[in-house]
Amino acid sequence: MGRRETVSHVFLFSAALGHFGGIDMVKIRVWDLPTRLFHWALVLCVLGLVVTGNVGGDAMVWHFRFGYTVLSLLIFRVLWGFAGGLWSRWSALRGSPFSVWSSLRQPSGVAQPGHSALGSLSVVALLTFLLMQVGTGLISDDEIATAGPFVPWVSSSLSALATHWHTQTGKFLLLSLIALHIAAIWFYRRFKNLHLTRTMVTGDQLFPQEWPASSDEASTRLWAWLIWCLSAGLVFGLIQYAP
């Protein structure tokens, strides 16, 4: 479950609790290590994709490598959503219309581990658009020097549509979602004193009441490693099968 500890001058959830001062808080393991490693690996890879995509030329070799890595990470995350820690599972997301409406009506309600209703929608949107970016990148062709490995398998018209999405529309929408994600993190830090970034580093978060904790034992991490190997193997096999 969680380890109980006293924290002095805690401002966390002060808006909901209505006062400051010493509060008996509970430390809960929210994000297991595999989820945290996935998150930060994805951040680095997306940053690498943006840089190499804008540089172009010889950097496109690394652009493809980052893209393949992102695809393996996305496959891992989909599978981990069924086998991972409690708050990393798809069943823990609160993206239903009722949940979103409730969070909008009571923005300072009882704090819960995991993603909020709007955060759940953000996660699904980010993963979906990342998958679309990677997918369209596999069949994109700039008709100059760079083409995705599966361009020969699709028509020229479909490749042109994929290229436009990958380099224009999809890129703009994905970067916009990332910007909103960063802005939301800043908002929670500035106005609600919630350290979401720190929680994604340590895995732990403080709550004024008990909540179930995510499993993060050695067996869980071994299971994640096997799933990651499977995901990477699937991507490697897919690329090797390319014409």
C-alpha positions as CSV (number, residue, x, y, z in Angstrom):
1,M,0.0,0.0,0.0
2,G,1.8,3.1,1.1
3,R,4.3,4.3,3.8
4,R,2.9,6.8,6.2
5,E,5.0,9.7,7.1
6,T,4.6,13.2,8.5
7,V,5.4,16.1,6.3
8,S,5.7,19.7,7.7
9,H,4.5,22.7,5.8
10,V,2.9,20.7,3.1
11,F,1.2,22.8,0.5
12,L,0.1,19.8,-1.6
13,F,-3.6,19.7,-2.1
14,S,-3.9,22.8,0.1
15,A,-6.7,24.1,-2.1
16,A,-8.8,20.9,-1.6
17,L,-8.0,20.7,2.2
18,G,-8.4,24.4,2.8
19,H,-5.4,24.9,5.0
20,F,-1.6,24.7,5.3
21,G,0.6,23.3,8.0
22,G,1.6,19.8,9.1
23,I,-0.5,17.1,7.5
24,D,-0.2,13.4,8.0
25,M,0.5,12.3,4.4
26,V,0.8,8.8,2.8
27,K,3.5,8.1,0.2
28,I,2.1,6.0,-2.6
29,R,4.1,4.3,-5.4
30,V,2.1,5.6,-8.4
31,W,4.4,5.0,-11.4
32,D,6.4,1.8,-11.6
33,L,9.9,1.9,-12.9
34,P,9.1,0.5,-16.4
35,T,6.5,3.3,-16.9
36,R,8.9,6.0,-15.8
37,L,11.7,4.6,-18.1
38,F,9.2,4.5,-21.0
39,H,8.2,8.1,-20.4
40,W,11.7,9.6,-20.3
41,A,12.9,7.4,-23.2
42,L,9.9,8.7,-25.2
43,V,10.8,12.3,-24.3
44,L,14.4,11.9,-25.5
45,C,13.3,10.1,-28.7
46,V,10.7,12.7,-29.6
47,L,13.3,15.4,-29.0
48,G,15.7,13.5,-31.2
49,L,13.0,13.2,-33.9
50,V,12.3,16.9,-33.9
51,V,16.0,17.9,-34.1
52,T,17.0,15.4,-36.8
53,G,13.8,16.1,-38.8
54,N,14.6,19.8,-38.9
55,V,18.3,19.3,-39.6
56,G,17.7,16.8,-42.5
57,G,20.5,15.5,-44.7
58,D,22.6,12.9,-43.0
59,A,20.7,13.4,-39.7
60,M,17.8,11.5,-41.3
61,V,19.6,8.2,-40.6
62,W,19.1,9.0,-36.9
63,H,15.6,10.3,-37.6
64,F,14.6,6.8,-38.7
65,R,16.4,5.2,-35.8
66,F,14.5,7.4,-33.3
67,G,11.3,6.6,-35.2
68,Y,11.9,2.8,-34.9
69,T,12.6,3.2,-31.2
70,V,9.5,5.2,-30.7
71,L,7.4,2.5,-32.4
72,S,8.9,-0.1,-30.1
73,L,8.2,2.1,-27.1
74,L,4.6,2.5,-28.2
75,I,4.1,-1.2,-28.7
76,F,5.5,-1.7,-25.2
77,R,3.2,0.9,-23.7
78,V,0.1,-0.7,-25.2
79,L,1.0,-4.1,-23.8
80,W,2.1,-2.6,-20.5
81,G,-1.3,-1.0,-20.2
82,F,-2.6,-4.5,-19.6
83,A,0.2,-6.0,-17.5
84,G,1.8,-3.0,-15.7
85,G,1.4,-1.4,-12.3
86,L,-2.1,-0.5,-11.2
87,W,-2.0,3.2,-12.2
88,S,-0.3,2.4,-15.5
89,R,-3.1,0.2,-16.8
90,W,-5.7,1.3,-19.3
91,S,-8.4,0.4,-16.8
92,A,-7.0,3.2,-14.5
93,L,-7.6,5.9,-17.1
94,R,-10.5,8.2,-16.4
95,G,-11.3,9.4,-19.8
96,S,-15.1,8.8,-19.9
97,P,-17.4,11.8,-20.6
98,F,-18.7,11.6,-17.1
99,S,-15.2,11.6,-15.5
100,V,-14.2,14.6,-17.6
101,W,-17.4,16.5,-16.8
102,S,-17.0,15.7,-13.1
103,S,-13.4,17.0,-13.1
104,L,-14.4,20.2,-14.8
105,R,-17.2,20.8,-12.3
106,Q,-15.1,19.9,-9.2
107,P,-11.5,20.7,-10.2
108,S,-10.4,20.7,-6.6
109,G,-12.0,17.5,-5.5
110,V,-10.3,14.6,-3.7
111,A,-6.9,13.9,-5.2
112,Q,-6.3,10.5,-6.7
113,P,-3.2,8.7,-8.0
114,G,-2.7,8.3,-11.7
115,H,-3.9,10.5,-14.5
116,S,-6.9,12.9,-14.1
117,A,-9.8,12.7,-16.5
118,L,-8.3,15.4,-18.8
119,G,-4.8,13.8,-18.3
120,S,-6.2,10.5,-19.4
121,L,-7.5,12.0,-22.6
122,S,-4.1,13.7,-23.1
123,V,-2.2,10.5,-22.8
124,V,-4.5,8.7,-25.3
125,A,-4.2,11.6,-27.7
126,L,-0.4,11.8,-27.5
127,L,0.1,8.1,-28.0
128,T,-2.4,8.0,-30.9
129,F,-0.8,10.9,-32.7
130,L,2.7,9.5,-32.1
131,L,1.6,6.2,-33.6
132,M,0.2,8.1,-36.6
133,Q,3.4,10.0,-37.0
134,V,5.5,6.9,-37.0
135,G,3.1,5.1,-39.3
136,T,3.0,7.8,-41.9
137,G,6.7,8.2,-41.6
138,L,7.1,4.6,-42.7
139,I,5.4,5.4,-46.0
140,S,6.5,9.0,-46.5
141,D,8.7,10.1,-49.5
142,D,10.2,13.6,-49.9
143,E,11.0,12.6,-53.5
144,I,14.5,13.9,-53.0
145,A,16.7,11.8,-50.8
146,T,14.6,10.3,-48.0
147,A,11.8,7.7,-48.2
148,G,10.2,5.4,-45.6
149,P,11.0,1.7,-45.8
150,F,7.5,0.7,-46.9
151,V,7.0,3.3,-49.7
152,P,7.2,0.6,-52.4
153,W,4.1,-1.1,-50.8
154,V,1.7,1.8,-51.2
155,S,0.5,4.0,-54.1
156,S,2.1,7.3,-54.9
157,S,-1.1,9.1,-53.9
158,L,-1.2,7.5,-50.5
159,S,2.5,8.2,-50.0
160,A,1.9,11.8,-50.8
161,L,-1.0,12.1,-48.3
162,A,1.2,10.4,-45.6
163,T,4.1,12.7,-46.4
164,H,1.9,15.8,-46.1
165,W,0.5,14.5,-42.7
166,H,3.9,13.5,-41.4
167,T,5.7,16.8,-42.3
168,Q,2.8,19.3,-42.0
169,T,-0.5,18.6,-40.3
170,G,0.4,15.7,-38.1
171,K,3.7,17.4,-37.0
172,F,1.8,20.6,-36.1
173,L,-0.9,18.8,-34.1
174,L,1.6,16.6,-32.3
175,L,3.8,19.5,-31.3
176,S,0.7,21.4,-30.2
177,L,-0.4,18.5,-28.0
178,I,3.1,18.3,-26.5
179,A,3.0,22.0,-25.8
180,L,-0.4,21.7,-24.1
181,H,1.0,18.8,-22.0
182,I,3.9,20.9,-20.8
183,A,1.6,23.8,-20.1
184,A,-0.6,21.6,-18.0
185,I,2.4,20.4,-16.0
186,W,3.4,24.0,-15.3
187,F,-0.2,24.9,-14.4
188,Y,-0.4,22.1,-11.8
189,R,3.0,23.0,-10.4
190,R,2.2,26.7,-10.3
191,F,-1.4,26.8,-9.1
192,K,-2.0,23.5,-7.5
193,N,1.5,22.7,-6.1
194,L,1.5,19.3,-7.7
195,H,4.9,18.1,-8.7
196,L,4.0,15.9,-11.6
197,T,7.5,15.8,-13.1
198,R,9.0,14.8,-9.8
199,T,6.4,12.0,-9.4
200,M,7.4,10.7,-12.9
201,V,11.1,10.6,-11.7
202,T,10.7,9.1,-8.3
203,G,7.4,7.1,-8.9
204,D,6.0,8.3,-5.5
205,Q,3.4,10.9,-4.6
206,L,2.0,12.1,-1.3
207,F,-1.7,11.8,-0.5
208,P,-3.9,12.8,2.5
209,Q,-5.4,9.3,2.5
210,E,-4.6,5.7,1.6
211,W,-4.7,4.5,-2.0
212,P,-3.6,1.2,-3.6
213,A,0.0,1.3,-4.8
214,S,1.4,0.1,-8.1
215,S,3.4,-3.1,-8.1
216,D,7.0,-2.3,-8.7
217,E,8.9,-5.4,-7.6
218,A,11.8,-7.2,-9.3
219,S,9.4,-9.6,-10.9
220,T,7.3,-6.7,-12.4
221,R,10.5,-5.2,-13.8
222,L,11.6,-8.5,-15.3
223,W,8.2,-8.9,-16.9
224,A,8.5,-5.4,-18.4
225,W,12.0,-6.2,-19.8
226,L,10.6,-9.3,-21.5
227,I,7.7,-7.2,-23.0
228,W,10.2,-4.6,-24.2
229,C,12.3,-7.2,-25.9
230,L,9.2,-8.6,-27.6
231,S,8.3,-5.1,-28.7
232,A,11.8,-4.3,-30.0
233,G,11.9,-7.7,-31.7
234,L,8.6,-7.0,-33.5
235,V,9.9,-3.7,-34.9
236,F,13.2,-5.2,-35.9
237,G,11.5,-8.0,-37.7
238,L,9.1,-5.5,-39.4
239,I,12.0,-3.4,-40.7
240,Q,13.9,-6.4,-41.9
241,Y,10.8,-7.5,-43.8
242,A,10.7,-4.1,-45.7
243,P,11.4,-4.3,-49.4
